[in-house]
Amino acid sequence: MELAVIGLSLLALHFGEPVSYYLTLRGNQPSCAKTHSLPFVSIIIPTYNERGRIQGKLRNVMAMYPNDRMEVIVVDSSDDGTYSEVNQVDLPNLRLIREPKRRGKVLAVRDAMEDRVGGR
């Protein structure tokens, strides 16, 4: 019984926290007057064969934060045309890093961070 309570608590925390953030932020989209005080953020999206979903993911990201206050870095190692789908998205601060072979999310994010710091 005690193990079940711990498990349910962890499950509630794992799913409840992101849902509470989403519900809090959903109604608090910053107005244009407030955006100048928001920090500039970099969002890294590692992809592998996401052709059918990547444009929707990018639209979701674009709707969550002012586009002039963020850059989106897509690290793609796909062989299904995800690269060309990303190129069709009109986002001013979109950077695309093409990896010749799939090495995993951790290395993709690390490479994007290194590229971001080195590219400054």
Secondary structure as UniProt FT lines:
FT   HELIX           2..26
FT   TURN            32..34
FT   HELIX           35..37
FT   STRAND          41..47
FT   TURN            51..53
FT   HELIX           54..64
FT   HELIX           67..69
FT   STRAND          70..76
FT   HELIX           82..87
FT   TURN            92..93
FT   STRAND          94..98
FT   HELIX           105..118
//
